[in-house]
C-alpha cells in the first residue's frame, strides 16, 4: 500500500526541531492525515520505543484557526509542516501556563521575530485570534519579558 501522510507540528516539537530551543518535549502536538494510518504508525513507534500510547497528540486541532503552513520535511511518504513563528507565538500566548518552559518558548519566539514591544505581541495574537481575550496571566508574562528592555 502506498500511503502518503501529512502532519503539521505544533508546540514543543516545533520549539525543539525548528528553533533548537529545548532538547525535547513530553508529547508531539500535531494534526495529521490520513488519521487512521498515521495513528497506526504512531502506535508501532510507541511500542518500539516504549513511548506512551498518546505521544502523538491530535487534540491541538480544536485550538487551530486558519494559518500558513511551511514544509519542514518532504519525504517520499510523509510531508511534515510547521506553522510560522507568529502563529506559534499567538498559540503559546493564549495557552501559556505559569511554567518556565512556556515562558522560555515565548521568549525564544519573541526574539526570533525581533519584537521589541508588548503591543507587537498583542497585535499578533489579535491577528490570529481576534475574538479571544488575552488572560491577565498572559499579559503579565508579556510585561515580564519586556521589562528588562525598558
Secondary structure, DSSP 8 states (H G I E B T S, - for coil): ----EEEEEETHHHHHHTS---S--SSEEEEEESHHHHHHHHHHHHHHHT--TT-EE-GGGGG--S--EEEEEE-SSEEEEEE-HHHHHHHHHHH--SSHHHHHHHHHHHHHHT--SHHHHHHHHHHH-TT----HHHHHHHHHHHHTT-
